[in-house]
Amino acid sequence: MAIKIYNTYSRQKEEYTPLHPDVTGFYTCGPTVYDYFHIGNARAFIVFDMIRRYFIYRGYRVRYVMNLTDIDDKIIKRANEQGVDSAEIAEKYAAAFFEDIQKLGIRPADVYPRATDHIEEIQALIAKLIEKGVAYESGGDVFYDVAKFPAYASLSGKNLDQLQSGARIAVDERKHNPLDFVLWKAAKPGEPKWPSPWGEGRPGWHIECSAMSMRYLGETFDIHAGGQDLIFPHHENEIAQSSAATGKEFARYWLHNGFLDIRGEKMSKSLGNFITVRELTKQYSAAVVRLFFMQKHYRSPVDFTEEGLQAARASSRRLTEAWRKITAAAGDALPLASADEAGAAKAFVETVFRLQRDIQTAMDDDFNTPAAVGKLFDLVREANRFIDSGVSSEEERRAVATVLAHMEGYDSFLGVIDHSAGDVDSERVGKVLDTILHLRSQLRQEKNFALADRIRDELAASGVIIEDSPEGPKWRWKN
């Protein structure tokens, strides 16, 4: 059975067929590195990590590209607030991003292009758009002429007349059309800038993604992904400028994950419900956070609650405990290739293979993780019953090994089993260590450095490394 994907552009499910049979080109919009990323961002990163890994599970070779926006108004504003260079802000939060996605069990992308490393490609793309007559210079800025692209707003389905009426509220006399968007911004005092044919300045946000995605995946590639909030104007503008430049289809499948609310409200610092991944992962493991999101379809909205996280924690523990039990019962036995090899355990193995088909059917249907997770729990329940009835013969151990092989295959894309937990509760260990670090900080404030250093040294001897930083002490396991 082929994988079917809901394509935002066509507004229907389509059978996935890669442009090139040997590789799937997959681009997803990454972070603007001016702050620690929050749980709304985390949903997108986890969802598209899962989809990428499912393609690999199904035998596809995937080239996965995620950009880092390292020059942007928000970065410049944060740098000015702190009195530092914008590159320093970008580097700090890019490093934090990589730390935090590791905590979420997200597999690194094949390429993480940064906008500031691709100024030459960005300028070449802008020059091509000017040459084709779909972009124009005005007052040191370069704008894209939306009227020259008849298919504009096809992705979002928005009404252009209504958009133009709204845009006229803030009129910019330099534009031909209120909807025209900036490709190159003229330099302002104190901002980062690069020389260009249109004067010193910096790129606009939308053109960065077009230039970088085509640089690493080609003028046409398979999948472009991001949150629903990026459909308009970001992805709409990417399509317009990329297709106008090349005369080709830009991305063939557009995937967008649903919104996230906090107890029914939009996440906002002003409402006091803004939660960073850095804060969240102090309390919950990657497996718990991932399972919380996998229990909802990626296109559906999610209401983020403490009760939901606690339920996901309990469910993840059930899966993890079952995985340990199944691992112990299987021993070093090899899995069975079919139920015909199972002998007396044939009925059980037939159930295992049926559930395996059910899970794949669910995932092939636009990555229906709620259905797949439900079937995974069915598999665990059947395995527990079988093991509890007694496993003694080689064929019974091989039957259990078959379950184990399937479970680990599913977890290769779901990531909902805590393989690192071992025989200890890693979340509780983390809380204990955070408490110790807090007490150590108090000792340092009281200038009791001898005892503070002793705590650090004894933790190091136990395999826990303490690192003091401007943001406070951090701990990590010794490599």
C-alpha positions in Angstrom: 0.0 0.0 0.0 1.3 3.5 -0.9 1.6 6.3 1.6 -1.2 8.9 1.2 -0.5 12.5 2.2 -2.9 15.4 2.7 -1.6 18.1 0.4 -2.6 21.6 1.6 -2.2 22.8 -2.0 -4.8 20.5 -3.5 -6.8 20.2 -0.2 -7.0 16.4 -0.6 -5.1 13.2 0.2 -2.7 12.2 -2.6 -0.7 9.1 -3.2 2.9 9.8 -2.5 5.2 9.4 -5.5 8.8 10.8 -5.2 10.1 13.0 -8.0 13.3 10.9 -8.0 12.9 7.2 -7.1 16.2 7.2 -5.2 15.6 10.1 -2.8 12.8 12.1 -1.2 13.6 15.8 -0.9 12.0 17.1 2.3 12.3 20.8 3.5 10.8 22.1 6.7 10.9 25.6 8.1 13.2 25.8 11.1 13.5 28.3 13.9 14.3 32.0 14.0 17.1 31.9 16.5 16.3 34.8 18.9 15.0 32.9 21.9 14.4 29.4 23.3 11.8 27.7 21.2 8.4 26.9 22.7 6.1 23.9 22.7 4.2 25.1 19.7 7.4 25.1 17.7 8.2 21.7 19.2 5.0 20.2 17.8 6.1 21.0 14.3 9.7 19.8 14.8 8.4 16.5 16.4 5.7 15.9 13.8 8.0 16.3 10.8 10.7 14.3 12.4 8.1 11.5 12.8 7.1 11.8 9.1 10.6 11.8 7.9 11.4 8.7 10.0 8.3 6.9 8.8 9.4 7.4 5.2 12.8 5.9 6.2 11.0 3.0 8.0 9.0 2.3 4.7 12.2 2.1 2.8 12.6 5.6 1.3 15.9 7.5 1.3 15.2 11.0 2.6 17.2 14.2 2.3 15.9 16.3 5.1 16.7 20.0 5.2 15.8 22.5 8.0 16.8 26.1 7.7 17.9 28.4 10.6 16.8 32.0 10.2 19.8 33.8 11.7 19.1 37.3 10.4 15.7 38.8 11.2 13.9 41.8 12.8 13.4 39.8 16.0 17.1 38.9 16.3 18.1 42.5 15.7 15.6 43.8 18.3 16.9 41.2 20.9 20.5 42.2 20.1 19.8 45.9 20.6 18.0 45.2 23.9 21.0 43.3 25.2 23.6 45.6 23.6 25.3 42.8 21.7 25.9 41.9 18.1 23.0 40.1 16.3 25.4 37.3 15.3 26.0 36.6 19.0 22.3 36.3 19.7 21.8 34.0 16.7 24.7 31.8 17.7 23.5 31.5 21.3 20.0 30.4 20.4 21.1 28.2 17.5 23.2 26.3 20.0 20.2 26.1 22.4 18.0 24.9 19.6 20.3 21.9 18.9 20.5 21.1 22.6 16.7 21.1 22.9 15.9 19.1 19.9 18.3 16.4 21.2 16.3 16.4 24.4 13.1 15.7 22.3 14.7 12.7 20.5 14.6 14.5 17.2 17.0 13.1 14.6 19.3 15.8 13.2 18.6 17.1 9.7 20.9 16.3 6.9 21.5 20.0 6.3 20.9 23.1 8.5 21.4 26.0 6.1 21.7 29.5 7.7 20.5 32.6 5.8 23.7 34.5 6.5 25.7 31.7 4.8 23.6 32.0 1.6 23.6 35.7 0.8 25.1 35.0 -2.7 22.3 32.5 -3.6 19.6 34.9 -2.2 20.9 37.8 -4.2 21.1 35.7 -7.4 17.5 34.7 -7.0 16.4 38.3 -6.5 18.3 39.4 -9.5 16.6 36.7 -11.6 13.2 37.9 -10.4 14.0 41.5 -11.4 15.3 40.2 -14.8 12.0 38.4 -15.3 10.0 41.5 -14.5 8.3 40.2 -11.4 10.3 42.2 -8.9 11.3 45.8 -8.7 13.6 48.2 -6.8 12.1 51.1 -4.8 13.8 53.3 -2.3 16.7 50.8 -1.8 14.3 47.9 -1.1 13.4 45.2 -3.7 9.7 44.1 -3.8 8.0 41.1 -5.4 5.2 42.2 -7.7 2.3 40.0 -6.6 0.1 41.1 -9.6 2.6 39.4 -11.9 1.9 35.9 -10.5 -1.7 34.9 -11.3 -1.7 31.8 -9.1 -1.0 33.9 -6.0 -3.0 32.7 -2.9 -3.7 29.3 -4.4 -2.1 27.6 -1.4 -4.0 29.5 1.2 -7.2 30.0 -0.8 -7.5 33.5 0.4 -9.5 36.2 -1.4 -7.1 38.7 -3.0 -9.6 41.6 -2.9 -10.1 41.1 0.8 -6.4 40.9 1.4 -5.7 44.1 -0.6 -8.4 45.9 1.4 -6.8 44.9 4.6 -3.3 45.7 3.4 -4.4 49.3 2.5 -4.7 50.1 6.2 -0.9 50.4 6.3 -0.1 52.0 2.9 3.5 51.9 1.6 3.8 54.3 -1.2 6.9 52.5 -2.5 4.9 49.5 -3.5 3.0 48.9 -6.7 0.4 46.8 -4.9 -0.3 46.7 -1.1 0.3 42.9 -1.1 3.8 43.2 -2.6 6.4 41.8 -0.2 10.0 42.7 0.4 12.9 40.6 -1.1 15.8 42.9 -0.1 15.7 45.4 2.7 17.8 48.6 2.6 20.2 48.9 5.5 19.2 50.9 8.5 21.7 52.4 11.0 23.1 49.8 13.4 21.7 46.7 11.5 23.7 43.9 9.9 24.2 44.5 6.2 25.7 43.1 3.0 26.7 44.8 -0.3 24.3 44.2 -3.2 23.4 45.6 -6.6 20.6 47.5 -4.9 22.7 49.0 -2.1 23.7 47.7 1.3 21.0 45.8 3.1 19.8 42.3 4.1 17.4 39.7 2.7 13.7 39.4 3.5 12.5 36.3 5.3 10.6 34.7 2.5 13.3 34.7 -0.1 15.7 33.0 2.3 13.7 29.8 2.4 13.3 29.7 -1.4 17.0 30.2 -2.0 18.1 27.6 0.6 15.6 24.9 -0.3 16.4 25.1 -4.0 20.1 25.1 -3.2 20.0 21.8 -1.4 17.0 20.1 -3.0 16.7 21.4 -6.5 14.2 23.8 -8.2 11.4 21.3 -7.7 11.4 18.9 -4.7 8.9 16.6 -3.0 7.8 17.9 0.4 7.7 21.3 2.0 6.4 21.4 5.6 5.6 23.8 8.4 3.0 25.0 10.9 -0.4 26.2 9.7 0.6 29.8 10.7 3.2 29.7 7.8 0.7 29.0 5.0 0.1 32.7 4.6 2.0 34.7 3.8 5.3 32.8 4.2 4.7 29.7 2.1 2.4 31.5 -0.3 5.3 33.9 -1.0 7.8 31.1 -1.3 5.7 29.6 -4.1 5.2 32.8 -5.9 8.9 33.8 -6.0 10.3 30.3 -6.6 7.9 29.3 -9.4 8.2 32.8 -11.1 12.0 32.4 -11.0 12.2 28.9 -12.4 9.0 28.5 -14.4 8.6 25.2 -12.5 6.5 23.7 -9.7 8.2 24.5 -6.4 7.2 21.8 -3.9 4.9 19.0 -4.9 3.4 18.2 -1.5 2.6 20.8 1.2 2.2 19.5 4.8 1.1 21.6 7.7 0.6 20.7 11.4 -2.3 22.0 13.5 -2.2 24.8 16.1 -1.5 24.3 19.8 -3.4 26.0 22.6 -2.7 26.1 26.4 -5.9 25.1 28.2 -8.0 26.4 25.3 -6.1 29.7 25.0 -3.5 30.8 22.5 0.0 30.6 24.0 1.3 34.1 24.9 3.8 35.6 27.3 1.3 38.2 28.3 -1.1 35.5 29.5 1.7 33.8 31.4 1.2 30.5 29.6 4.3 30.6 27.4 6.2 27.3 27.9 9.7 26.7 26.4 10.9 23.2 25.6 13.8 23.9 27.9 11.4 24.2 30.8 9.2 21.3 29.7 12.0 18.8 29.4 13.1 19.3 33.0 9.8 17.6 34.0 9.0 15.2 31.1 11.1 12.9 29.0 11.2 13.0 25.2 9.1 9.8 25.0 6.3 11.5 27.1 6.3 14.7 25.0 6.3 12.8 21.8 3.5 10.4 22.9 1.4 13.4 24.0 1.6 14.8 20.4 1.3 11.3 18.7 -2.1 10.8 20.4 -3.5 13.5 18.2 -3.4 13.6 14.4 -0.7 16.0 13.2 -3.3 18.2 11.3 -5.6 18.5 14.3 -5.5 21.2 17.0 -4.0 20.2 20.3 -4.9 21.6 23.7 -1.8 21.4 25.9 -2.6 20.6 29.5 -0.8 19.2 32.6 -3.5 16.4 32.7 -2.7 15.4 29.2 1.0 15.3 29.9 0.5 13.2 33.0 -1.7 10.8 31.0 1.0 10.6 28.3 3.6 9.9 31.1 1.5 7.0 32.4 1.1 5.6 28.9 4.7 5.9 28.0 5.6 4.1 31.2 3.3 1.2 30.2 5.0 1.0 26.8 8.5 1.2 28.3 7.7 -1.5 31.0 6.2 -3.7 28.3 9.3 -3.2 26.1 11.6 -4.3 29.0 9.4 -7.3 29.7 9.3 -8.4 26.1 13.1 -7.8 25.7 13.7 -10.1 28.7 11.4 -12.8 27.5 12.8 -12.8 24.0 16.4 -13.2 25.1 18.7 -13.7 22.1 16.0 -15.4 20.0 15.5 -14.3 16.4 12.2 -13.0 15.1 10.0 -15.1 12.8 9.5 -14.1 9.2 5.9 -15.4 9.1 3.3 -17.1 11.2 3.9 -20.4 9.4 7.1 -20.8 11.3 5.5 -20.3 14.7 4.2 -23.8 15.5 2.1 -23.8 18.7 2.4 -20.0 18.9 0.9 -19.5 15.5 -2.3 -17.9 16.6 -0.4 -15.3 18.7 2.1 -14.6 15.8 -0.9 -14.2 13.4 -2.3 -11.6 15.7 1.1 -9.8 15.8 1.3 -9.7 12.0 -2.3 -8.5 11.8 -1.6 -5.6 14.2 1.5 -4.8 12.2 -0.6 -4.5 9.1 -3.1 -2.3 11.0 -0.4 0.0 12.2 1.1 0.4 8.7 -2.3 1.0 7.3 -2.9 3.8 9.8 0.4 5.4 9.1 0.0 5.1 5.4 -3.2 7.1 5.7 -1.7 10.5 6.2 0.4 9.5 9.2 -2.6 8.6 11.5 -0.5 8.3 14.7 -3.6 8.1 17.0 -4.8 4.9 15.3 -1.2 3.5 15.1 -0.6 4.2 18.8 -3.9 2.5 19.7 -2.9 -0.6 17.8 0.6 -0.5 19.5 -1.2 -0.7 22.9 -3.2 -3.7 21.5 0.0 -5.3 20.5 1.5 -4.8 24.0 -1.6 -6.2 25.7 -1.5 -9.4 23.5 2.3 -9.7 24.2 1.7 -9.4 28.0 -0.9 -12.1 27.9 1.3 -14.4 25.9 4.3 -13.9 28.1 2.2 -14.3 31.3 1.0 -17.7 30.1 4.6 -18.9 30.1 7.4 -18.7 27.6 9.7 -21.7 27.6 10.2 -23.2 24.2 12.4 -21.7 21.4 9.5 -21.1 19.1 7.7 -19.1 21.9 10.8 -17.0 22.5 11.0 -16.4 18.7 7.3 -15.4 18.8 8.1 -12.8 21.5 11.2 -11.7 19.6 8.9 -11.0 16.6 6.8 -8.6 18.8 10.0 -6.9 20.0 11.3 -6.4 16.4 8.0 -4.8 15.4 7.8 -2.6 18.5 11.3 -1.3 17.9 10.4 -0.7 14.3 7.4 1.4 15.3 9.4 3.3 17.9 12.0 4.2 15.2 9.5 6.7 13.9 7.2 7.3 16.9 9.9 7.6 19.6 7.4 6.9 22.5 9.4 4.3 24.4 12.0 5.5 26.9 14.9 3.4 25.9 17.3 5.3 28.1 15.3 4.7 31.3 16.8 1.4 32.2 15.8 0.4 35.7 15.6 3.9 37.0 13.0 6.7 36.5 15.0 9.2 34.5 12.5 12.0 35.2 12.8 11.6 38.9 16.6 11.5 38.7 16.4 14.7 36.7 14.3 16.4 39.4 16.7 15.2 42.2 19.7 16.6 40.2 18.0 19.9 39.6 17.4 20.2 43.4 21.0 19.4 44.1 22.1 22.1 41.6 19.8 24.6 43.3 21.3 23.8 46.7 24.8 24.0 45.3 24.0 27.5 43.9 22.9 28.6 47.3 26.1 27.4 48.8 28.1 29.4 46.2 26.1 32.5 47.0 27.0 31.9 50.7 30.6 31.6 49.6 30.8 28.0 50.8 32.9 27.1 47.8 34.5 24.1 49.4 31.2 22.2 49.9 29.9 23.4 46.5 33.1 22.0 44.8 32.8 18.8 46.7 29.2 18.3 45.4 30.5 18.9 41.9 33.4 16.5 42.2 31.3 13.7 43.8 28.6 14.1 41.1 31.4 13.9 38.4 32.7 10.7 40.0 29.1 9.3 39.6 29.0 10.2 35.9 27.2 13.6 36.2 29.0 16.6 34.8 28.1 20.1 36.2 28.6 23.1 33.9 28.3 26.6 35.2 27.0 29.1 32.7 25.6 32.7 32.6 22.1 31.1 32.6 22.9 29.1 35.7 24.3 25.6 36.4 23.5 22.7 34.0 24.0 19.0 34.3 24.7 16.3 31.8 25.7 12.7 31.8 29.4 12.1 31.2 30.1 10.9 27.7 
